[in-house]
Amino acid sequence: MRRSITAAVVAATAAGGVLAAAGPPATAGAPGRVAAVTGTYSAGAARAWQPLPTTHIGPDRGAAADTTVVIDPSALRQRYAGIGFSLDETSVSNLWKLTPAERDRAVRLLVDPRTGAGLDRFRLTIGSPDLIEHLPFWSYDELPAGVTEDFGLRHFSIRRDIDAHIVDTIKLIQRHNPRATFFASAWSAPAWMKTNNRFTGEVAPRPGTTGSYFQVGRLRDDCIDVFARYYVKYLRAYAEHGVRIDALTLLNEPGIDVVYPAMDLSIAQQQRLAVAVKREVRRAGLGTDLYVHDFNFWDWRDPNSADTKNYHRILDDPRAREAADAIAFHPYWGDPAVMRDAYEQTGKPVHLTETSDLSPATILDYLRLDASSYVMWAQTTDQDGGTLHWTPSRDNDVDWAEVGRTTRWPNRLVKVDTTSRTFTVRDELYAMGQFARYLGPEHVRVESSAAAGGISNVIFKDRHDRFVAILGNGNPGATTVRVVLAGRSFTATVPANSYATYRWQGDVPSPRRNHAPVLHAVPDVVADQYATTEVRLSAEDADRDRLAYYATDLPDGVGVDAATGVVRIHPATAGRQDLRFRVTDGAAHDEVTVHLTVRPRGAPVGEKIEAESYVAQHGWTDGGPNFVENNPAASGGRNVGWTAAGNWLRYRVDVARAGTYDLELRVANGTGAAAPDAVSLRDAAGAVLATVSVPDTGGWAAYRSVHARVALPAGDQEVTLFCETGGFNVDYLRLTTG
């Protein structure tokens, strides 16, 4: 498929109207003009938001660099809406264990765009969520004894939120960041609005299955309208305290089979509720947006599974489609690429409304996948990681006091020491500030080239063509990057293991009287796994503009030279792949698809073997939601997760000479405890060649290499990675000499 500027404009307009937000295209500046490029970077608390040397953007003369980033302003994407966290009761409670001065310092560090990270998007809970410190769970319409219904909502009150300092915390955030925005989600309707008269969840075994459950409590059909009015009453109550809530999600994770607060909503009920909420919001004269779904990637749509809820069907109803302003996602199951699919297929913005992933690599990746916002869940706990009332149990009579005594979530973004009444933050906060400090609702993302040479990127611009580029350097050393925009470029050095933000005034050429470049078709390509093949792209441009070649997404081992169009293919994974490449002159672009078939081969010594490149496996369900995970911090963007004792992965290696080799295993462990003797490497006969332990790496995206010595015979052979225990992620393995 090819795509010119005309198609790009249509797509951008359909995908949320960002074309108008970008304003009329600017004309190109004088050919020799240069503009200053300023930058800052963060590499942890000791080097937070530090200035970088000023460089300049001018005519591109192909300066030498370690890698190149191509920016394509002809391809507009989503508007930025914010990065932040939830103001759940547990998090707020811990903030209020600080001294007033420390609490003010903590909030200022988190949200102030001048002296802090500038976090600017916050999730509120409508009534009690699944994570609270103080029992009991609550709604805003708890009935007194003898009262069974309250359709007039006479007993509605947000008193619990006020007493819990949630409103006070919002005010403190607003003081330090007046641009902060807030949205809200309910976990359940009040008990009396539900079929089982129970605010907390209630589960039952799914007939005909083993270990599968469904949510018993459903919204009563006759309570759809009153539940919509309950939402609006909440919006008005907060407005009385000076808090504007700009969006509601329809319901947090509808139908999830848990015993903490939850509720089932059928697709038909979601359609009716969406219409009712929008109607009541309009009647109240409010401009509050409505986000549908608010559940996992997998639950929106997954063609590989018959078990997914396929909540995309909500929008099959034209009235519900009109009522929905955006689609909200959680990342715990499924492929994040569904965000891009939903954005392109529906034309509605997408938001990441809940995640426990603090990795700035994930933030960058999800912004590249069209997420307008990225909001983290429950990010303030105490020095012990508690007290919490969350459980994976499916016991309807669970002992909630015991849950609170034993549940711990350590290593969140903010840790409050309740003894000293002080706090600490994780280093990821400073990288988050490289996004949030410099972006605002005036910024729209533009397409740019895929990660290459250890450098990832995401690019935004405002309507005046002021650009903001966030570059992530995953390399252990400083890396020189050439940034190309419409025949102009600048070169900058990004410090090791850091995130850097560059800002400049761009010159974007006008599409008027411009002839779009044309990419020529490329024959199908056949390549061997772990071998190198080259293909050259070629394009014509009637205006003789300086062209740049790029791809927005590429598998590990594939790269394209921006200037020459030479595609280097060194595939790590066998099978059939479609590679999509573009060429741009800055005013327009064209696209071509290259069909690649990779023949399987054993991995030679020295080659990195991606965990997902197994030839056989045991213990997981192929195509299931919890197996091969998308993890932007992993090599190739994927890892194998949900490991358990007895699971194994088999790989093919080609050893030129018999000998003893170093086995490198790249792993991540976010459990908070090391896993001794967790993994063994076995030969084709099942003999154990080596055993390694998995350390506590500090997070599921915090990868570390562990090593062992293994003796292998010569030849093409299979080896097995055997999970002696579980609870860790596997990124890759590699055999090397030495």
N, C-alpha and C positions, 0 to 999 in steps of 0.2 A: 504494500500500500504506500502511496506517495501522498504528501500533504504540502500544500502551498500556503501562502499567507492567507488566502481566502478561507481555506478550511480551518486554519488556526484561529482566525477571528471568530468564526462561527462557534468553534469549540469553546473558546474563552467566554463568549457571551452566554452560551448555554450553561457553563459551569459557574454560575453565580454572578454574572454581570460584571466581572472585573475589568472588562475593557473600558467601560465608562469611568471606572474609578481611576484608571491609569491616566486619563486625560488625553488630549490630542497629542499625537506623536511629535516629538521635537525634531527639528531639522539638524542635520549634522553640523558640527562646528567646523572651524577652519582646519584644514588637514594637518597643519603642523602644531596646533594648539595642544598644550599639556595642562593637566589639572592635578592638583594635589590629592593624594590618597593617604588618609590618616588611619591608624589602626591601634588596637589594644589587644592584649592576649591574657589568658589565665592558664596557669599550670599548678593549681592548688592554692591554698591560703597564703603561702609565702610569696606567690607571684600572681596576685589577683588584679585583673583589670589594669595591667601595666601598659604604658604607652610603647608603641613600636616606632621605629624610624619612619618618617614621612617619605613616601615615594611618589612617583608621578605617572599618570596615564597619558600616553601619547601615541603617535602612529606606531603600529606594530611592525617591528623589524626582526621578529623571530629571535629574541634574546634567549640565550641558553638557560635552561631551568631543569630541575629534577622531574617536574611534571607540569601539565597544563590544565587549566580550568577554562572551559568555553562557556560563555554566557550568551543566551539567545533571547533578547528582549522581544522578539516577534512571537514568542510562545508564553502567553500570560496564564497564570494558574490562580491559586486561592489567595484570599486576603488573610493577613495575620490577625488573630484574635486574642492570643495571650498564652503565657506559660505560668503555671502556679500549682496550688495544692488545695486540699479540702480543709474546711473549717469544721471538721467533725468534733463531737463532744470530747473525745479522748485527747485530741491534739490541743484544743482550746484549754481544757482542764490542766494539761501539763504546762502550757504557757503561763497560766495564772498561778503556778507554783513558784515562778520566778519572782524576785523582787520587782517592784514597779520599774526601777531603773534598768534592770536586766531585761525585763519584758520589752520595754521600749527599744533597747539596743538590739534585741533579737528581731523584732518586727522591722526595724529600720534596716538591718543587714539583709533581711529577706526581700523587702519590697521597695526600698528607696532607689529610684533609678539614677540618682547622682552619687550616693555613697554606698549603696548596696547592690543587690543582684537585680532589682527592678522587677521581681515577679509580679504579675499583673492580672491573673485570672484565677478566681477562687470558687470552689464548689461548696454550697450550703446544702444541708439536709433538711428535708421537710418532715419534721418529726424525727424519731430515732432511727439511725441507720443500724448496720450490723456491728459497728465498732463504737462502743461507748465505755466509759470508765465507771459510771454510776448507774446501777440498776434502780428502778425497772425501766424497760423499754417504754417509749411513750409516743403517742400521736398528739395532734393538737385538738382533738375532740374526744377526750376521755369522759365517759358518762358517769354521773353520780348513781348511787344505789337506787334501784327501782326504775331507772330510765333505760329504755332499750333502743331508742333511735333518736336522731337529732337532725332531721332534714332541714331545719331552719338554722343549723349551726350555732345555736345559742350558747353552747358550751365551748366554743372555739377559743383557744388562748395560746399565745406564744410565750407565756410566762416562764416556761421551763428554759427556753432559749435565753431569755433575759437573765435569769438567775444563774445560768451556766456561763455567762460572760461572752456568749457568741456575738451578740450585738456590740458589746464593748470592743471585742477584738476586731470586728469589721471597722468600727470607728477609728481604731488605732491604725489599721491598714490604710484607710482613706486619708488619714493625716499625713502619712509618709509617702503615699502614692495616690494622688487624686485621680489618676487615670485608671485605677484598679476597677475591674468589672466582676460581677457576681452572677452565677447561675445556680439553680437549685434542683434537687431530685428527692422524690419520696421513695422509700423502700416498700411501703405498704399503705393502703388506706386504713383509716381507723377500723378497729375490730368490728364495729357494728355495721359497717358497709360491706363486710365480706360474708361469703356463704358459710364459713365455719365459725364466725364471731370470734376470731383470734387474730391479734395483731402480729404476733410472731409467726414464723412459718410452721407448716405442718406437712409432713411428707408421708407418702405411702408407696409401697413397692409397685412398680409398673407391671401390670399383668403380663405373664409369659416371659419375663426377663429375670435375670439374676444380678443383683447389685445395682439395679437401675430404679430410680424413684421419680415421682412427680409431685408437684406442689398441689396440695389439697385445697388450700384457701384461695378462692377466686373473688374478684369484685362482683358484687350482685348487679345484675343487669339494671335493676331499678335504682341503683346508686351511681350510675355513670354521670348523670347530670350534677348530683350533689357533690360528687368527688371533684368535678371540674370547678364548682363554686368554692369548694374547700381550697383548691389551689389559688384561686383569685383572692380569697380572704387572706391567705398567707401573704400574697404579694402586697396587698393593701396594708397589712399589719406591719410589714417591714418598711414600707414606704413611710408610714407614720413615724418611724425612727430615722428617717433620712437615708434609707438604704434602697437604691433602685436595683432590682433583680432583673437582668435583661433577658434571661431565658429560663425556661423550665424543660426538664426532660420528662417524657411521658410517664416513665416509671423506671427505677433502677432494676436492671436485669429481670424483666418480667418472666415469670414461670420458673425461676431457678429453684432447684430442689434442695432447700436448706431449711434449718429450723430457726435461724435468726429472722428478724423482720423481713418478710417477703410476701409476694402475692402473684398469683397467676392472672394473666390477661390473654384471652384468646386473640387471634388476629382480628376477628370481627369486633371484639371489644376495644382493641387498640384503635381501630379505625373510628369507631363511634366516639371514644374518649378524646381522640385528637380533634375531631370536629367540635365536640362540646367544649373542650378547653379553649380552643381558638375563639369560639363564639363568646364565651364568658369573658375572656381577656378583652375582646373588642367592645363588648358592652360596658366594661369598666373603664374604657378609654385608655387602656394600657397598650404599650407597644412591645410587650414581651414576646420573644420568639419561643417556638416550640421545637424541641429536638425529639425525634422518634428513635426507637431501638434501645440505645443506652445499654448495650450488651456486647458480647464478644464478636470478633471478626467472623468466627465460624458460624455463629447463630444468625448472622445476616444472610449469608449465602455460602454454601460450600458444595460444589458439584460432585465432590468425591465422597460425600457421606449422605446416607438416607436419614440420619438421626438429627441433623441440624434443624433448627426451628424455622429457617428460611423466612425470617421476619421482613425481608424485602417485599413480601406480599402485602404488607401494610399499605404500600403506595399503589397497589392495584386499584384501590378505591379512589376515584378522582377527587372526591371531597377531602379525604384524608391526605392525599398528595398535596392538595392546595393548602391544607392546614399546617403541614410539616414545613418548617423553615430550614431544618438541617437534620443530619443523621449523626448520632452519637455512638461511639465505639469504646469497648474495653479490649485489652490485648491478650487476655489469659489463654484463649484458645484461638487457633486459626492463623491465617496468613494476612499480614497487614496490608498487602496489595489490594485487598478488598476495599480499602478506603478509596484508593484511586479509581477502582471500578465503579463504586457507588457514586463518586463525584462526577465521573464522566457520563454514567448512565442516567443519572437523575437530574444533573445540573444543580444539586443542592450542596451547600458546604458540608464538610464532615469535621467532627471534633473528637479528640481523644479525651474523654471525660473522666477516666479513672485508670490509674496504673500505679504499680509499685516500683517501676523501673526508673532508677535515677540516672541512668547512663546518658550523657550528652550525645553519644553516638546514636542512641535510639531517638532522641528528640530531633536530631538533624535528619535522620532517615524518615521519620514519620512526617516531618514537614515536607520532605521531598515526595512523599506519597499523598500529598494534598491535605493533610490535617491542618485545620486553621488554628487549633489550640492543643495544648498538652497539659493535662492536669493530673497531679499525683495524689494518691489516696493515703490519708492517715500518716502524716510525715513527722509527727512530734510525739515521742514516747519518753519514758523516764530512763534512768541508767540501767534498769533491769529489762527494758523492753515491754513494760506493762503499765498499768493494769488494763486488760482488754476483755471484752465479752464477744469474742468471735470463735466459731468452732466449725470444723468440717463435718462434725457428727451429724448423722441422720436420726438421732434419738429424739423423739418428740417430748420426752420427759427429762431432757438433759439437766444436769445440776449446774445452773448458771453461776452459782457462787464458786464452784470448783473450776469452771471454765475461766472465770476471772482470776482465780488464784494461780492457775497453771499456764495460761496462754501468754506467750511473749513474742513481740515483734521487735527484735533489736536492730540496731544499725539503720534507723530511718534517717531522714535528712537532718532533723534536729534532735539532739539528745539533751534532756533536762536533768540535771543533777538535783534531786529534791532535797538533798542534805545541805549542799552549799548554796542552793538556789541560783545556780549559774547554768549556762548552756554551752554546747559546742555544736558545730555543723560539719557535715561531710564536705570533702573537697569538691564534689560534683556541683555544689551550689555556685561556685565561682565560674565554672564553664557555662552553667545555665544563664548566668548574667551576661555572657557574651552574646546571647540571643536577646533576652528580655530587656536589657538596658538600652538597646539600640533599635528595637522594632516597636512599631505601634500600629493602630488600625489603619493608618494611611499607607501602609506597605502591602504590596502585592508580590507574590513570588513569581519569578520568571524561571523558565527551564534552564538547566545547565548540565554540564557533562557529569557522567558517573564518576564515582571514586576511582582514583588511580594513583599508584605510587605511594600508597599510605595516606593520601590526602582526600578527605571527603569535603563536600561543600553544599551550601544552600544559599540562594541569592534572592534578594528582594529589591524592589524599587518603589518609589512613590510617584505621584502623577507628574512631578517636576523632574523626573529622571535622576533623582538622587538615589544612588545604589548603596545597599548594605550587603556585604558578602561575609558569611561565617564559614571559616575553613577549619577543619579538624585535622590535626597532624597526629596520626597514630604511630609514627616512627620514633625510634629511640634517639634520633638525632635531628637537628634543625634541617628543614627541607625548603628548597627554593621553588617557588610556584610562580608560573607565568599565567596571568589572568587575561583572557582575550575577550573583547567586546567590540563587535562591529568594526573590525579592521584596526582597532586600537588595543593597547595592552599595557599592563604594568607588571613588574616582577617584585616579589616580596619574599622574605625568608620567615617561615613560620617556625617558632621555637618547638623543640622536641616535646612530644606528649602534651600538646596544648590545643586550645581552641582560640582562634584569633578572629577579630571582626575588623573589616576594612570598609571605609566609607569614602565616597567621592561623587562628584557631579559627572554624570555620564553624557555622552553624545550619542543619541539614538537616531539612526537615519529614518527618514520618512518613507513609508511604503508608496507614497504618491510618485508615479512615474518610474517606480522601481520595477525591474524584471526579476521575478523570483528565480533563484538557482534551481537547476534540475539535476537530480542524481540519476545516474544510469543504473539499470538493473544489474544484479550480480548473480552468476550461475550458482547452483547449489554447491555446497562445500562438504567434502568428506575428510575427516582428520582422525588421527590416532590419539587416544588418551595419553597425556604426558609428553606428546611430541609437539613440535612447533610448526605451524602452517601460517603463511601470510596471504592475504587477499588485499587488493587495492581498490578503494572506492574512487570513482571519478564523477565529476559534475561539470556542468556548463553554466555560465552566467553571462547573459548578454551585455550587462553593464561593466563587466570585467572587475567586479568588486572583489576584494580580498575575502576569500571564503574560509570557513572553519568547519571541520568535521567533528561530530561528537555523537555520543549515545547517552541517553538518560539512565539506562540500566544495562549492566553487562554482567555475565557470570564471571566467577573467579577464573583468572587465566586469560581473559580476552581484553584487549585494549586497542584504541585507535589513535593514530597520530593526527592531531588537530590540523596540521598544515598540509600533510601529504595525502591523508586519507588511507594510509596503510594500516590494515587491521592485522594485528598479531594474535594468533590463536594458539594457546598452550593449555588445552582443556584439562580440568581436574576431574570432571564428571562425564561419564559415558552417556550416550543416548541422543535423542533428537532435540534440538534447540532452535528457536527462532531468534535471531539477533536483529535488532532494529537500530539503524544508524540514520543520522540527520546531517544535513549541510545547511549552513546559514550565512547570510550576508548581514545580519542584524536587523533587516527590515522584513525578511521573509525566510522561510525554510522549506526544505523538501525532505522526504523520508523514504528509505528503502529497507526491505526485509531480506535478510540473508538466512537461508535455511541451512543449518549445520547438522551433520550427522557425525557423532564421535564414536569410533570403534573402541571397545574396551581393551585395555592392556594392563598388565601388572605394573605397579608403581616402582620405578627404579629407586635404588638407595639415593637419598638426598631429596626426593620429591615429597612435598606435603600431601598427605592423604586426608581429604576432608571426611569428617565423621559420617556425613550423609552419603558418601560414595561407597557404601557397603555393597557387597555382592550377595549377602544373605544376612538375615537377622532373626533373632528369636526373642519373644517377650513383649513386643509392641504390636500394635495393629497398623499395618501399612495403610497410609492414607488417613489415619486417625488424627484428631486434633492435638494430641499430646506427644508427638513423636519427634519428627524433624521440625525444630522450631526456628522461626525467623529471629535472629538476634544480630542487630547491626554491629555489635562489638566483636562478633566472631569472624574468623577468616571466612571469606565468601558470603558473609551475612547469615549463615545458618549454623546450628549446632544440633546435636542429638541430646534431648533432655528426658526427664521422667525416667531416669535409670532406676533399676530395682535389682535386687539380688537374683542371679540366675539368668538375667538378660545377656545377650551377646550379639556382637557385630562381627561379620567376617569380611576380610579384605584380601585383595590380590596384590602380591608384591613380586618383583622380579629382581633377584639378587645375583649380581654378576659373579661374585666370588664368595665362597664360604668364609665365614669369619664371625667375629664378635662385633656387634654394632650398638650404637647408642640409640635407645628408643626415647623419643620425646613425645610426651602426651600432654596436650593442651587442654586444661580443665578449668571449670569454675564451680565454686561451692558456696552457696549463700545460706547454708543451714546454721551457721554460727559455730560449727564444730568440725574438727578434722575427721576424715574417714580413713582409719588405718587399713592398709592392705586391701584397698577398695577395688582395684582392677588388676587382672592378670592378662598377660599375653600368652596365647597357647598356639601350638603348631597344629597341622592338619590332623594329627593323631590324637589331639587333646592334651598333650603333655604341656605342663606349665613351663614357660621359658623365662618369665619374670613376673614379679608382682610389685605394684607401686601403691603408695598411699596418696590420697587426695587431701591437700590442706584446706583449711578455711580460707578462701580467697577474698572474702568480704562482700560477695554479691554474685548473682547469677550471670552477670556480664563482666565480672572482673576475672579475666583469664590469667592463668599462670601455668608455666611449663613444669612438669615433673619428669624425671629421667630414670632409666634403668638400663642395664647392660643385657643384651640378648645374643645368643649364638644361633646362627642360621646357616643352613646349607645353601649351596648355589642353586639357582634355577627359579623358574616361575612357580610360585606356590601361594597357598592361602594361609593366613594367620587369623586368629580370632581374639578380639578384645572382649574379655569375659568380666561381667560385673559381679564381683564377689559380694559387694554391698551395693547400695544405691544412694540417691540424694545428691547427684552432681551432674553437670553438663559436660559433654565432650565436644570439643571444637575440631581438633585434628590430631593425627599422629604422624610421626616422621622417623625414618631410620637414617642415621648418618654414620660415617666412619669416624674414628677417633675415640 
